[in-house]
Amino acid sequence: MLQLLESADVARLIERTPGTVRHLVKSGRIRPVAITPRGLRLFRLEDVENFRRQRAVRATSNSAISGKALRRGMAESRGAYAVNN
């Protein structure tokens, strides 16, 4: 059975505001399967779950280490601490 969600439901699932959901729709990052005559956007639960998974993958692959922390880690691996605090 096809489960449809409104923008507010999507916002709760992705832990964002309804305004952010509207922005995601405008930018094409998530697409509603239907828009009612009153303008209510409807989304498939499956599409929202896929979007959440993609965001999680992006978040883990984009996690950054500061240059200072990276240099400190490299220095420590060589047995020295060469970076000034």
C-alpha positions in Angstrom: 0.0 0.0 0.0 1.3 3.4 -1.0 1.8 5.7 2.1 1.8 9.4 1.4 3.1 12.1 3.7 2.5 15.8 3.9 5.3 18.3 4.1 5.0 18.6 7.9 5.4 14.8 8.2 8.5 14.9 6.0 9.9 17.7 8.0 9.6 15.7 11.2 11.2 12.6 9.6 14.2 14.5 8.3 14.4 16.7 11.5 14.0 19.9 9.6 11.3 22.6 9.2 8.5 22.6 6.7 10.3 25.6 5.1 13.3 23.5 4.5 11.2 20.9 2.9 9.8 23.6 0.5 13.4 24.6 -0.3 14.4 21.0 -1.0 11.4 20.7 -3.4 12.3 23.9 -5.2 15.9 22.8 -5.5 14.9 19.4 -6.8 16.5 17.4 -4.0 13.2 15.8 -3.1 10.1 15.5 -5.3 6.5 15.3 -4.3 4.5 12.6 -6.1 1.4 14.9 -6.1 0.4 18.5 -5.4 -3.2 18.9 -4.5 -5.4 21.8 -5.9 -4.8 23.6 -2.6 -1.0 23.3 -3.0 -0.5 20.5 -0.5 2.6 18.5 -1.4 2.4 14.7 -1.0 5.5 12.5 -0.7 6.0 8.8 -0.8 7.4 7.4 2.5 9.9 5.3 0.4 11.2 8.5 -1.3 11.7 10.3 2.1 13.5 7.3 3.6 15.8 7.2 0.5 16.5 10.9 1.0 17.3 10.4 4.6 19.8 7.6 3.7 21.5 9.7 1.1 21.8 12.5 3.6 23.4 10.2 6.2 25.9 8.9 3.6 26.8 12.4 2.6 27.2 13.5 6.2 29.6 10.7 7.0 31.6 11.1 3.8 31.8 14.9 4.2 32.9 15.0 7.8 36.0 17.1 8.0 39.0 17.1 10.2 40.5 20.5 10.8 44.0 21.0 9.4 45.4 21.6 12.8 43.9 18.3 14.2 45.2 16.5 11.1 48.7 17.9 11.5 48.7 17.0 15.2 47.5 13.4 14.4 50.3 13.1 11.8 52.9 14.4 14.2 51.7 12.1 17.0 51.9 9.1 14.7 55.6 9.9 14.1 56.1 10.1 17.9 56.4 13.9 18.0 54.1 16.7 18.7 55.2 19.5 16.3 52.2 21.7 16.1 51.9 24.8 18.3 48.7 25.1 20.2 
